[in-house]
């Protein structure tokens, strides 16, 4: 699954864009503010194909990253986890593309609520697999302290996994309960989880006998 799944989603994204292209009006919404109000318009070509192109580039970048990582040997230790993260990001972008197309075709899409829920699900997925990641330069909670020690990396990612999972669950609840505040709260929770994880990595580094 990990090899064919992202390829399939990239292909389906371009197919969906191609099918929708001929049905789109001359001016379509392509950007929304944090409260779900349209604040950007574009051409049918942009609405139909910008996200598939982003999806393709992100996937290729994620495939390329392990090859240039100075710690690339560690990817073999969490290859299934890395494949899951790639699939998770690709799925998130694919669903965002479908949301954009649906809105461009005139369907009612609650962007604020749906975006907050999607981001929440992304954080939950990431949080559940973060503890399995191994030290590398591109994926995970990368601070000077986690990159300096396998032990600090492992302890930080265990706690970071809990923080991001909790942030995701709270983001989903916030999006369901408070539509207008869903995305801002989700972003604030993500920042809090990131800052908390980084701060914890420093404390662990000190506990582990920092020079």
MDTraj code that builds the backbone (N, CA, C; nanometers):
import mdtraj as md
import numpy as np

residues = "UNK UNK UNK UNK UNK UNK UNK UNK UNK UNK UNK UNK UNK UNK UNK UNK UNK UNK UNK UNK UNK UNK UNK UNK UNK UNK UNK UNK UNK UNK UNK UNK UNK UNK UNK UNK UNK UNK UNK UNK UNK UNK UNK UNK UNK UNK UNK UNK UNK UNK UNK UNK UNK UNK UNK UNK UNK UNK UNK UNK UNK UNK UNK UNK UNK UNK UNK UNK UNK UNK UNK UNK UNK UNK UNK UNK UNK UNK UNK UNK UNK UNK UNK UNK UNK UNK UNK UNK UNK UNK UNK UNK UNK UNK UNK UNK UNK UNK UNK UNK UNK UNK UNK UNK UNK UNK UNK UNK UNK UNK UNK UNK UNK UNK UNK UNK UNK UNK UNK UNK UNK UNK UNK UNK UNK UNK UNK UNK UNK UNK UNK UNK UNK UNK UNK UNK UNK UNK UNK UNK UNK UNK UNK UNK UNK UNK UNK UNK UNK UNK UNK UNK UNK UNK UNK UNK UNK UNK UNK UNK UNK UNK UNK UNK UNK UNK UNK UNK UNK UNK UNK UNK UNK UNK UNK UNK UNK UNK UNK UNK UNK UNK UNK UNK UNK UNK UNK UNK UNK UNK UNK UNK UNK UNK UNK UNK UNK UNK UNK UNK UNK UNK UNK UNK UNK UNK UNK UNK UNK UNK UNK".split()
xyz = np.array([
    [0.0829, -0.1210, 0.0000],
    [0.0000, 0.0000, 0.0000],
    [0.0858, 0.1252, 0.0000],
    [0.1976, 0.1232, 0.0727],
    [0.2723, 0.2469, 0.0900],
    [0.3328, 0.2965, -0.0402],
    [0.3508, 0.2083, -0.1407],
    [0.4094, 0.2516, -0.2671],
    [0.3042, 0.3006, -0.3654],
    [0.1943, 0.2257, -0.3780],
    [0.0969, 0.2619, -0.4804],
    [-0.0038, 0.3657, -0.4329],
    [-0.0262, 0.3754, -0.3010],
    [-0.1297, 0.4639, -0.2498],
    [-0.1058, 0.6110, -0.2844],
    [0.0107, 0.6682, -0.2552],
    [0.0299, 0.8096, -0.2918],
    [0.0251, 0.8337, -0.4420],
    [0.0765, 0.7387, -0.5200],
    [0.0692, 0.7529, -0.6658],
    [-0.0760, 0.7584, -0.7122],
    [-0.1589, 0.6726, -0.6526],
    [-0.3004, 0.6692, -0.6892],
    [-0.3688, 0.8007, -0.6559],
    [-0.3403, 0.8557, -0.5373],
    [-0.4049, 0.9811, -0.4986],
    [-0.3601, 1.0973, -0.5871],
    [-0.2344, 1.1006, -0.6251],
    [-0.1868, 1.2047, -0.7166],
    [-0.2621, 1.1940, -0.8495],
    [-0.2731, 1.0738, -0.9010],
    [-0.3447, 1.0524, -1.0267],
    [-0.4912, 1.0933, -1.0142],
    [-0.5570, 1.0504, -0.9057],
    [-0.6981, 1.0835, -0.8858],
    [-0.7193, 1.2339, -0.8702],
    [-0.6223, 1.3015, -0.8090],
    [-0.6336, 1.4467, -0.7924],
    [-0.6347, 1.5159, -0.9282],
    [-0.5467, 1.4737, -1.0185],
    [-0.5452, 1.5334, -1.1522],
    [-0.6706, 1.4955, -1.2310],
    [-0.7171, 1.3721, -1.2157],
    [-0.8395, 1.3294, -1.2843],
    [-0.9586, 1.4097, -1.2355],
    [-0.9711, 1.4264, -1.1028],
    [-1.0814, 1.5042, -1.0469],
    [-1.0768, 1.6484, -1.0962],
    [-0.9568, 1.7052, -1.1005],
    [-0.9428, 1.8414, -1.1511],
    [-0.9814, 1.8514, -1.2971],
    [-0.9417, 1.7520, -1.3756],
    [-0.9755, 1.7526, -1.5176],
    [-1.1249, 1.7394, -1.5422],
    [-1.1906, 1.6529, -1.4651],
    [-1.3352, 1.6344, -1.4787],
    [-1.4098, 1.7615, -1.4398],
    [-1.3643, 1.8275, -1.3324],
    [-1.4331, 1.9467, -1.2841],
    [-1.4048, 2.0699, -1.3692],
    [-1.2919, 2.0718, -1.4380],
    [-1.2469, 2.1922, -1.5078],
    [-1.3527, 2.2497, -1.6029],
    [-1.4125, 2.1642, -1.6841],
    [-1.5106, 2.2124, -1.7821],
    [-1.6401, 2.2614, -1.7210],
    [-1.6625, 2.2324, -1.5944],
    [-1.7871, 2.2725, -1.5297],
    [-1.7707, 2.3944, -1.4398],
    [-1.6491, 2.4427, -1.4280],
    [-1.6238, 2.5536, -1.3371],
    [-1.6599, 2.6873, -1.4008],
    [-1.7096, 2.7822, -1.3198],
    [-1.7368, 2.9173, -1.3706],
    [-1.6064, 2.9907, -1.3992],
    [-1.6174, 3.1070, -1.4594],
    [-1.4984, 3.1832, -1.4968],
    [-1.4224, 3.2355, -1.3750],
    [-1.4907, 3.2522, -1.2655],
    [-1.4292, 3.3050, -1.1428],
    [-1.4684, 3.2141, -1.0270],
    [-1.3691, 3.1551, -0.9634],
    [-1.4001, 3.0568, -0.8587],
    [-1.3255, 3.0909, -0.7305],
    [-1.3822, 3.0566, -0.6139],
    [-1.3125, 3.0807, -0.4865],
    [-1.1955, 2.9836, -0.4722],
    [-1.0810, 3.0366, -0.4305],
    [-0.9638, 2.9499, -0.4126],
    [-0.8957, 2.9726, -0.2776],
    [-0.9447, 3.0697, -0.2005],
    [-0.8810, 3.0958, -0.0711],
    [-0.9850, 3.1473, 0.0274],
    [-0.9705, 3.1059, 0.1543],
    [-1.0630, 3.1448, 0.2601],
    [-0.9847, 3.1952, 0.3802],
    [-1.0452, 3.2852, 0.4587],
    [-0.9765, 3.3323, 0.5790],
    [-0.9965, 3.2312, 0.6919],
    [-0.9467, 3.2643, 0.8107],
    [-0.9525, 3.1707, 0.9225],
    [-1.0945, 3.1412, 0.9685],
    [-1.1887, 3.2261, 0.9288],
    [-1.3279, 3.2070, 0.9693],
    [-1.4135, 3.1483, 0.8569],
    [-1.3488, 3.1058, 0.7493],
    [-1.4210, 3.0393, 0.6421],
    [-1.4842, 3.1312, 0.5393],
    [-1.4459, 3.2585, 0.5391],
    [-1.4995, 3.3527, 0.4408],
    [-1.4060, 3.3606, 0.3206],
    [-1.4635, 3.3624, 0.2018],
    [-1.3829, 3.3682, 0.0795],
    [-1.3089, 3.5017, 0.0737],
    [-1.1783, 3.4961, 0.0531],
    [-1.1007, 3.6197, 0.0385],
    [-1.0011, 3.6111, -0.0771],
    [-1.0250, 3.5143, -0.1655],
    [-0.9396, 3.5015, -0.2822],
    [-1.0108, 3.4272, -0.3932],
    [-0.9942, 3.4782, -0.5160],
    [-1.0600, 3.4182, -0.6320],
    [-0.9557, 3.3860, -0.7384],
    [-0.9872, 3.2906, -0.8238],
    [-0.8931, 3.2522, -0.9274],
    [-0.9624, 3.1966, -1.0495],
    [-0.8829, 3.1515, -1.1439],
    [-0.9356, 3.0958, -1.2686],
    [-0.9714, 2.9487, -1.2500],
    [-1.0488, 2.8921, -1.3419],
    [-1.0798, 2.7490, -1.3343],
    [-0.9551, 2.6616, -1.3349],
    [-0.8532, 2.7009, -1.4116],
    [-0.7308, 2.6208, -1.4183],
    [-0.6625, 2.6147, -1.2823],
    [-0.6589, 2.7279, -1.2127],
    [-0.5968, 2.7311, -1.0801],
    [-0.6747, 2.6429, -0.9835],
    [-0.8079, 2.6567, -0.9843],
    [-0.8909, 2.5780, -0.8931],
    [-0.8799, 2.4284, -0.9203],
    [-0.8672, 2.3927, -1.0472],
    [-0.8669, 2.2507, -1.0841],
    [-0.7313, 2.1845, -1.0657],
    [-0.6224, 2.2610, -1.0830],
    [-0.4921, 2.1938, -1.0914],
    [-0.3852, 2.2418, -0.9937],
    [-0.4113, 2.3479, -0.9169],
    [-0.3078, 2.3948, -0.8258],
    [-0.2792, 2.2922, -0.7163],
    [-0.3843, 2.2350, -0.6582],
    [-0.3637, 2.1380, -0.5516],
    [-0.3023, 2.0069, -0.6013],
    [-0.3442, 1.9547, -0.7173],
    [-0.2744, 1.8353, -0.7680],
    [-0.1255, 1.8588, -0.7899],
    [-0.0894, 1.9788, -0.8373],
    [0.0523, 2.0096, -0.8568],
    [0.1256, 2.0164, -0.7224],
    [0.0615, 2.0791, -0.6226],
    [0.1203, 2.0841, -0.4888],
    [0.1349, 1.9431, -0.4333],
    [0.0312, 1.8635, -0.4521],
    [0.0326, 1.7254, -0.4043],
    [0.1474, 1.6462, -0.4668],
    [0.1655, 1.6619, -0.5961],
    [0.2737, 1.5923, -0.6660],
    [0.4102, 1.6366, -0.6141],
    [0.4289, 1.7673, -0.5989],
    [0.5585, 1.8187, -0.5534],
    [0.5894, 1.7759, -0.4096],
    [0.4884, 1.7805, -0.3228],
    [0.5092, 1.7396, -0.1838],
    [0.5452, 1.5921, -0.1765],
    [0.4740, 1.5098, -0.2531],
    [0.5035, 1.3658, -0.2535],
    [0.6462, 1.3390, -0.3021],
    [0.6848, 1.4030, -0.4119],
    [0.8206, 1.3842, -0.4636],
    [0.9257, 1.4306, -0.3631],
    [0.8975, 1.5405, -0.2946],
    [0.9900, 1.5905, -0.1935],
    [1.0049, 1.4902, -0.0795],
    [0.8935, 1.4337, -0.0347],
    [0.8981, 1.3378, 0.0749],
    [0.9695, 1.2092, 0.0341],
    [0.9596, 1.1732, -0.0921],
    [1.0318, 1.0562, -0.1418],
    [1.1816, 1.0848, -0.1476],
    [1.2164, 1.2089, -0.1809],
    [1.3563, 1.2476, -0.1996],
    [1.4300, 1.2708, -0.0676],
    [1.3599, 1.3187, 0.0333],
    [1.4219, 1.3592, 0.1602],
    [1.5140, 1.2540, 0.2211],
    [1.4707, 1.1287, 0.2328],
    [1.5604, 1.0311, 0.2973],
    [1.6949, 1.0131, 0.2264],
    [1.7000, 1.0424, 0.0989],
    [1.8225, 1.0211, 0.0230],
    [1.9303, 1.1240, 0.0552],
    [1.8901, 1.2395, 0.1055],
    [1.9879, 1.3451, 0.1336],
    [2.0060, 1.3703, 0.2836],
    [1.9351, 1.2971, 0.3652],
    [1.9465, 1.3136, 0.5094],
    [2.0798, 1.2562, 0.5575],
    [2.1595, 1.3336, 0.6328],
    [2.2850, 1.2794, 0.6874],
    [2.2632, 1.1561, 0.7748],
    [2.1435, 1.1428, 0.8305],
    [2.1100, 1.0268, 0.9132],
    [2.0199, 0.9294, 0.8378],
    [2.0388, 0.9196, 0.7078],
    [1.9488, 0.8395, 0.6248],
    [1.9440, 0.6926, 0.6648],
    [2.0493, 0.6410, 0.7272],
    [2.0489, 0.5004, 0.7690],
    [1.9385, 0.4735, 0.8712],
    [1.8998, 0.5759, 0.9463],
    [1.7963, 0.5574, 1.0484],
    [1.6574, 0.5376, 0.9893],
    [1.6382, 0.5772, 0.8635],
    [1.5054, 0.5626, 0.8025],
    [1.4659, 0.4156, 0.7919],
    [1.5635, 0.3273, 0.7808],
    [1.5324, 0.1845, 0.7758],
    [1.4699, 0.1365, 0.9059],
    [1.4952, 0.2085, 1.0148],
    [1.4427, 0.1692, 1.1451],
    [1.2970, 0.2103, 1.1644],
    [1.2495, 0.3033, 1.0817],
    [1.1084, 0.3430, 1.0931],
    [1.0463, 0.3622, 0.9542],
    [1.0810, 0.2742, 0.8634],
    [1.0341, 0.2866, 0.7258],
    [0.8810, 0.2808, 0.7163],
    [0.8176, 0.1909, 0.7929],
    [0.6716, 0.1825, 0.7894],
    [0.6075, 0.3092, 0.8442],
    [0.6667, 0.3631, 0.9490],
    [0.6149, 0.4873, 1.0072],
    [0.6306, 0.6030, 0.9102],
    [0.7450, 0.6105, 0.8445],
    [0.7659, 0.7185, 0.7475],
    [0.6675, 0.7055, 0.6324],
    [0.6451, 0.5825, 0.5852],
    [0.5482, 0.5605, 0.4767],
    [0.4088, 0.6040, 0.5209],
    [0.3738, 0.5754, 0.6463],
    [0.2434, 0.6177, 0.6984],
    [0.2321, 0.7695, 0.6989],
    [0.3372, 0.8383, 0.7422],
    [0.3353, 0.9843, 0.7457],
    [0.3224, 1.0430, 0.6060],
    [0.3923, 0.9835, 0.5093],
    [0.3797, 1.0289, 0.3705],
    [0.2354, 1.0126, 0.3230],
    [0.1777, 0.8966, 0.3490],
    [0.0396, 0.8715, 0.3077],
    [-0.0577, 0.9650, 0.3786],
    [-0.0289, 0.9950, 0.5052],
    [-0.1149, 1.0846, 0.5816],
    [-0.1151, 1.2245, 0.5216],
    [0.0019, 1.2769, 0.4898],
    [0.0122, 1.4110, 0.4312],
    [-0.0523, 1.4145, 0.2929],
    [-0.0284, 1.3125, 0.2129],
    [-0.0863, 1.3058, 0.0792],
    [-0.2389, 1.2994, 0.0874],
    [-0.2905, 1.2220, 0.1814],
    [-0.4355, 1.2124, 0.1984],
    [-0.4943, 1.3463, 0.2400],
    [-0.4278, 1.4153, 0.3313],
    [-0.4738, 1.5465, 0.3759],
    [-0.4836, 1.6440, 0.2586],
    [-0.3810, 1.6487, 0.1755],
    [-0.3814, 1.7397, 0.0610],
    [-0.4864, 1.6987, -0.0420],
    [-0.5058, 1.5690, -0.0603],
    [-0.6065, 1.5208, -0.1549],
    [-0.7470, 1.5620, -0.1091],
    [-0.7759, 1.5454, 0.0184],
    [-0.9071, 1.5844, 0.0702],
    [-0.9268, 1.7361, 0.0615],
    [-0.8203, 1.8119, 0.0858],
    [-0.8280, 1.9575, 0.0706],
    [-0.8604, 1.9942, -0.0733],
    [-0.8037, 1.9203, -0.1677],
    [-0.8318, 1.9428, -0.3095],
    [-0.9787, 1.9167, -0.3404],
    [-1.0333, 1.8088, -0.2875],
    [-1.1748, 1.7783, -0.3110],
    [-1.2649, 1.8855, -0.2499],
    [-1.2261, 1.9370, -0.1333],
    [-1.3034, 2.0452, -0.0720],
    [-1.3038, 2.1690, -0.1611],
    [-1.1865, 2.2030, -0.2136],
    [-1.1764, 2.3207, -0.3000],
    [-1.2601, 2.3042, -0.4261],
    [-1.2536, 2.1855, -0.4855],
    [-1.3327, 2.1604, -0.6065],
    [-1.4823, 2.1684, -0.5773],
    [-1.5236, 2.1108, -0.4652],
    [-1.6653, 2.1140, -0.4300],
    [-1.7142, 2.2577, -0.4140],
    [-1.6347, 2.3399, -0.3462],
    [-1.6718, 2.4805, -0.3298],
    [-1.6730, 2.5530, -0.4638],
    [-1.5757, 2.5222, -0.5493],
    [-1.5684, 2.5865, -0.6809],
    [-1.6876, 2.5494, -0.7681],
    [-1.7416, 2.4314, -0.7475],
    [-1.8576, 2.3859, -0.8250],
    [-1.9897, 2.4359, -0.7677],
    [-1.9831, 2.5162, -0.6640],
    [-2.1025, 2.5766, -0.6076],
    [-2.1655, 2.5000, -0.4936],
    [-2.1031, 2.3934, -0.4492],
    [-2.1566, 2.3186, -0.3359],
    [-2.1269, 2.3928, -0.2063],
    [-2.2138, 2.3724, -0.1079],
    [-2.1908, 2.4371, 0.0212],
    [-2.0879, 2.3568, 0.0996],
    [-1.9756, 2.4190, 0.1289],
    [-1.8701, 2.3561, 0.2080],
    [-1.8357, 2.4500, 0.3226],
    [-1.8531, 2.4026, 0.4434],
    [-1.8175, 2.4821, 0.5613],
    [-1.6668, 2.4719, 0.5800],
    [-1.5946, 2.5620, 0.5170],
    [-1.4488, 2.5542, 0.5156],
    [-1.3874, 2.5654, 0.6547],
    [-1.4416, 2.6532, 0.7382],
    [-1.3852, 2.6718, 0.8711],
    [-1.3952, 2.5431, 0.9514],
    [-1.5143, 2.4858, 0.9547],
    [-1.5344, 2.3645, 1.0343],
    [-1.4606, 2.2450, 0.9746],
    [-1.4722, 2.2271, 0.8433],
    [-1.4094, 2.1115, 0.7791],
    [-1.2577, 2.1186, 0.7856],
    [-1.2027, 2.2372, 0.7645],
    [-1.0571, 2.2528, 0.7710],
    [-1.0046, 2.2230, 0.9104],
    [-1.0754, 2.2733, 1.0116],
    [-1.0338, 2.2465, 1.1486],
    [-1.0372, 2.0983, 1.1812],
    [-1.1397, 2.0293, 1.1342],
    [-1.1506, 1.8860, 1.1595],
    [-1.0409, 1.8084, 1.0863],
    [-1.0132, 1.8471, 0.9619],
    [-0.9078, 1.7787, 0.8863],
    [-0.7711, 1.7977, 0.9523],
    [-0.7447, 1.9201, 0.9959],
    [-0.6181, 1.9461, 1.0643],
    [-0.6110, 1.8665, 1.1938],
    [-0.7232, 1.8587, 1.2643],
    [-0.7267, 1.7807, 1.3872],
    [-0.6961, 1.6337, 1.3623],
    [-0.7559, 1.5783, 1.2582],
    [-0.7289, 1.4383, 1.2228],
    [-0.5823, 1.4193, 1.1826],
    [-0.5262, 1.5193, 1.1138],
    [-0.3848, 1.5133, 1.0766],
    [-0.2966, 1.5069, 1.2012],
    [-0.3275, 1.5909, 1.2995],
    [-0.2482, 1.5921, 1.4227],
    [-0.2623, 1.4607, 1.4997],
    [-0.3836, 1.4054, 1.5026],
    [-0.4043, 1.2777, 1.5714],
    [-0.3214, 1.1677, 1.5047],
    [-0.3252, 1.1650, 1.3714],
    [-0.2471, 1.0652, 1.2990],
    [-0.0988, 1.0806, 1.3237],
    [-0.0507, 1.2046, 1.3187],
    [0.0911, 1.2298, 1.3439],
    [0.1299, 1.1933, 1.4867],
    [0.0459, 1.2333, 1.5822],
    [0.0770, 1.2082, 1.7218],
    [0.0872, 1.0603, 1.7548],
    [0.0077, 0.9803, 1.6879],
    [0.0075, 0.8371, 1.7165],
    [0.1319, 0.7649, 1.6667],
    [0.2001, 0.8215, 1.5678],
    [0.3181, 0.7529, 1.5135],
    [0.4494, 0.8243, 1.5457],
    [0.4424, 0.9450, 1.6010],
    [0.5654, 1.0176, 1.6345],
    [0.6608, 0.9367, 1.7222],
    [0.6116, 0.8632, 1.8237],
    [0.7051, 0.7882, 1.9086],
    [0.7847, 0.6815, 1.8332],
    [0.7402, 0.6425, 1.7148],
    [0.8114, 0.5394, 1.6391],
    [0.9212, 0.5969, 1.5497],
    [0.9207, 0.7277, 1.5319],
    [1.0216, 0.7895, 1.4451],
    [1.1593, 0.7803, 1.5099],
    [1.2609, 0.7728, 1.4277],
    [1.3980, 0.7695, 1.4764],
    [1.4708, 0.8960, 1.4321],
    [1.5805, 0.9229, 1.4970],
    [1.6503, 1.0505, 1.4782],
    [1.6842, 1.0759, 1.3313],
    [1.6434, 1.1932, 1.2824],
    [1.6722, 1.2348, 1.1453],
    [1.6602, 1.3863, 1.1392],
    [1.6960, 1.4428, 1.0243],
    [1.7020, 1.5888, 1.0121],
    [1.5752, 1.6525, 0.9558],
    [1.4776, 1.5726, 0.9135],
    [1.3646, 1.6314, 0.8421],
    [1.2274, 1.5994, 0.9011],
    [1.2124, 1.4881, 0.9698],
    [1.0808, 1.4425, 1.0144],
    [1.0770, 1.4324, 1.1659],
    [0.9756, 1.4942, 1.2262],
    [0.9608, 1.4840, 1.3707],
    [0.9907, 1.6152, 1.4415],
    [1.0162, 1.6053, 1.5709],
    [1.0443, 1.7222, 1.6547],
    [1.1950, 1.7433, 1.6543],
    [1.2387, 1.8326, 1.5690],
    [1.3826, 1.8508, 1.5468],
    [1.4302, 1.9776, 1.6177],
    [1.4974, 1.9569, 1.7286],
    [1.5591, 2.0672, 1.8012],
    [1.7075, 2.0334, 1.8167],
    [1.7895, 2.1297, 1.8565],
    [1.9318, 2.0972, 1.8785],
    [1.9500, 1.9844, 1.9794],
    [1.8548, 1.9713, 2.0710],
    [1.8683, 1.8721, 2.1787],
    [1.8231, 1.7332, 2.1325],
    [1.7158, 1.7256, 2.0550],
    [1.6742, 1.5932, 2.0063],
    [1.7734, 1.5400, 1.9031],
    [1.8302, 1.6277, 1.8230],
    [1.9247, 1.5835, 1.7209],
    [2.0600, 1.5432, 1.7794],
    [2.0830, 1.5793, 1.9029],
    [2.2124, 1.5485, 1.9641],
    [2.2152, 1.4132, 2.0333],
    [2.0984, 1.3531, 2.0547],
    [2.0937, 1.2307, 2.1351],
    [1.9740, 1.1445, 2.0985],
    [1.9974, 1.0150, 2.0793],
    [1.8865, 0.9225, 2.0535],
    [1.7919, 0.9158, 2.1728],
    [1.8477, 0.9184, 2.2919],
    [1.7646, 0.9100, 2.4133],
    [1.6745, 1.0321, 2.4258],
    [1.7283, 1.1513, 2.4030],
    [1.6474, 1.2729, 2.4090],
    [1.5409, 1.2702, 2.2992],
    [1.5788, 1.2251, 2.1813],
    [1.4840, 1.2137, 2.0697],
    [1.3671, 1.1240, 2.1077],
    [1.3975, 1.0047, 2.1625],
    [1.2927, 0.9082, 2.1946],
    [1.1988, 0.9595, 2.3033],
    [1.2544, 1.0159, 2.4093],
    [1.1702, 1.0664, 2.5179],
    [1.0850, 1.1841, 2.4729],
    [1.1436, 1.2725, 2.3928],
    [1.0694, 1.3886, 2.3437],
    [0.9553, 1.3461, 2.2528],
    [0.9797, 1.2504, 2.1658],
    [0.8756, 1.2091, 2.0721],
    [0.7652, 1.1279, 2.1393],
    [0.7975, 1.0644, 2.2500],
    [0.6927, 0.9959, 2.3249],
    [0.5944, 1.0986, 2.3818],
    [0.6481, 1.2013, 2.4449],
    [0.5629, 1.3068, 2.5014],
    [0.4992, 1.3894, 2.3894],
    [0.5775, 1.4208, 2.2851],
    [0.5229, 1.4970, 2.1739],
    [0.4073, 1.4259, 2.1070],
    [0.4138, 1.2936, 2.1012],
    [0.3038, 1.2170, 2.0445],
    [0.1751, 1.2395, 2.1211],
    [0.1849, 1.2380, 2.2550],
    [0.0670, 1.2646, 2.3379],
    [0.0151, 1.4060, 2.3157],
    [0.1074, 1.5028, 2.3092],
    [0.0668, 1.6423, 2.2934],
    [-0.0047, 1.6665, 2.1614],
    [0.0496, 1.6123, 2.0522],
    [-0.0136, 1.6346, 1.9226],
    [-0.1441, 1.5578, 1.9092],
    [-0.1516, 1.4402, 1.9696],
    [-0.2782, 1.3668, 1.9682],
    [-0.3853, 1.4437, 2.0443],
    [-0.3484, 1.4937, 2.1619],
    [-0.4428, 1.5731, 2.2404],
    [-0.4842, 1.6990, 2.1659],
    [-0.3874, 1.7649, 2.1019],
    [-0.4184, 1.8852, 2.0236],
    [-0.5154, 1.8525, 1.9118],
    [-0.4965, 1.7380, 1.8460],
    [-0.5857, 1.6984, 1.7380],
    [-0.7264, 1.6728, 1.7857],
    [-0.7390, 1.6011, 1.8978],
    [-0.8723, 1.5723, 1.9519],
    [-0.9431, 1.7015, 1.9912],
    [-0.8716, 1.7912, 2.0591],
    [-0.9303, 1.9191, 2.0991],
    [-0.9666, 2.0038, 1.9772],
    [-0.8846, 1.9957, 1.8722],
    [-0.9136, 2.0712, 1.7502],
    [-1.0420, 2.0216, 1.6842],
    [-1.0611, 1.8919, 1.6821],
    [-1.1837, 1.8356, 1.6246],
    [-1.3052, 1.8803, 1.7050],
    [-1.2937, 1.8742, 1.8373],
    [-1.4049, 1.9178, 1.9226],
    [-1.4333, 2.0662, 1.9017],
    [-1.3266, 2.1476, 1.8964],
    [-1.3442, 2.2921, 1.8776],
    [-1.4120, 2.3224, 1.7442],
    [-1.3773, 2.2466, 1.6405],
    [-1.4363, 2.2697, 1.5084],
    [-1.5834, 2.2293, 1.5061],
    [-1.6181, 2.1270, 1.5812],
    [-1.7577, 2.0826, 1.5865],
    [-1.8441, 2.1764, 1.6700],
    [-1.7871, 2.2252, 1.7801],
    [-1.8646, 2.3074, 1.8733],
    [-1.8654, 2.4542, 1.8327],
    [-1.7469, 2.5065, 1.8024],
    [-1.7363, 2.6479, 1.7698],
    [-1.6847, 2.6673, 1.6295],
    [-1.7722, 2.6698, 1.5331],
    [-1.7334, 2.6730, 1.3920],
    [-1.6373, 2.7874, 1.3618],
    [-1.6726, 2.9104, 1.4020],
    [-1.5943, 3.0272, 1.3631],
    [-1.4534, 3.0251, 1.4214],
    [-1.4398, 2.9646, 1.5397],
    [-1.3098, 2.9658, 1.6070],
    [-1.2309, 2.8377, 1.5822],
    [-1.2860, 2.7461, 1.5031],
    [-1.2241, 2.6157, 1.4849],
    [-1.0814, 2.6211, 1.4348],
    [-1.0584, 2.6912, 1.3239],
    [-0.9249, 2.6960, 1.2647],
    [-0.8271, 2.7739, 1.3525],
    [-0.8626, 2.8933, 1.4045],
    [-0.7679, 2.9630, 1.4935],
    [-0.7308, 2.8801, 1.6158],
    [-0.8290, 2.8133, 1.6755],
    [-0.7997, 2.7304, 1.7922],
    [-0.7100, 2.6140, 1.7529],
    [-0.7360, 2.5542, 1.6368],
    [-0.6547, 2.4427, 1.5887],
    [-0.5098, 2.4847, 1.5702],
    [-0.4886, 2.6013, 1.5091],
    [-0.3529, 2.6504, 1.4879],
    [-0.2851, 2.6827, 1.6210],
    [-0.3614, 2.7392, 1.7147],
    [-0.3050, 2.7695, 1.8467],
    [-0.2656, 2.6415, 1.9192],
    [-0.3464, 2.5381, 1.9073],
    [-0.3151, 2.4096, 1.9700],
    [-0.1900, 2.3472, 1.9083],
    [-0.1765, 2.3608, 1.7762],
    [-0.0583, 2.3067, 1.7084],
    [0.0681, 2.3771, 1.7562],
    [0.0600, 2.5100, 1.7692],
    [0.1758, 2.5868, 1.8192],
    [0.2084, 2.5457, 1.9623],
    [0.1048, 2.5297, 2.0448],
    [0.1267, 2.4906, 2.1838],
    [0.1925, 2.3532, 2.1925],
    [0.1469, 2.2594, 2.1100],
    [0.2063, 2.1251, 2.1105],
    [0.3511, 2.1297, 2.0644],
    [0.3787, 2.2118, 1.9628],
    [0.5149, 2.2240, 1.9127],
    [0.6082, 2.2888, 2.0131],
    [0.5626, 2.3981, 2.0735],
    [0.6454, 2.4685, 2.1729],
    [0.6650, 2.3809, 2.2961],
    [0.5584, 2.3127, 2.3384],
    [0.5696, 2.2243, 2.4535],
    [0.6686, 2.1117, 2.4292],
    [0.6647, 2.0545, 2.3093],
    [0.7573, 1.9465, 2.2756],
    [0.9007, 1.9963, 2.2722],
    [0.9217, 2.1142, 2.2131],
    [1.0570, 2.1701, 2.2059],
    [1.1107, 2.2007, 2.3449],
    [1.0250, 2.2596, 2.4293],
    [1.0684, 2.2894, 2.5652],
    [1.1011, 2.1630, 2.6436],
    [1.0200, 2.0608, 2.6247],
    [1.0448, 1.9341, 2.6930],
    [1.1756, 1.8718, 2.6467],
    [1.2082, 1.8869, 2.5194],
    [1.3340, 1.8296, 2.4694],
    [1.4542, 1.8920, 2.5398],
    [1.4459, 2.0211, 2.5712],
    [1.5558, 2.0862, 2.6429],
    [1.5675, 2.0318, 2.7850],
    [1.4525, 2.0156, 2.8508],
    [1.4546, 1.9638, 2.9879],
    [1.5124, 1.8221, 2.9917],
    [1.4728, 1.7398, 2.8956],
    [1.5237, 1.6032, 2.8892],
    [1.6748, 1.6042, 2.8627],
    [1.7180, 1.6914, 2.7754],
    [1.8600, 1.7038, 2.7442],
    [1.9391, 1.7385, 2.8696],
    [1.8851, 1.8282, 2.9513],
    [1.9515, 1.8632, 3.0765],
    [1.9532, 1.7444, 3.1733],
    [1.8428, 1.6701, 3.1778],
    [1.8349, 1.5542, 3.2673],
    [1.9310, 1.4423, 3.2245],
    [1.9530, 1.4339, 3.0946],
    [2.0372, 1.3268, 3.0428],
    [2.1864, 1.3567, 3.0570],
    [2.2172, 1.4681, 3.1208],
    [2.3584, 1.4989, 3.1451],
    [2.4204, 1.5866, 3.0400],
    [2.3553, 1.6976, 3.0089],
    [2.4100, 1.7911, 2.9103],
    [2.5406, 1.8488, 2.9632],
    [2.6358, 1.8756, 2.8736],
    [2.7630, 1.9337, 2.9159],
    [2.7455, 2.0766, 2.9670],
])
top = md.Topology()
chain = top.add_chain()
for i, resn in enumerate(residues, 1):
    res = top.add_residue(resn, chain, resSeq=i)
    for name in ("N", "CA", "C"):
        top.add_atom(name, md.element.get_by_symbol(name[0]), res)
traj = md.Trajectory(xyz[None], top)
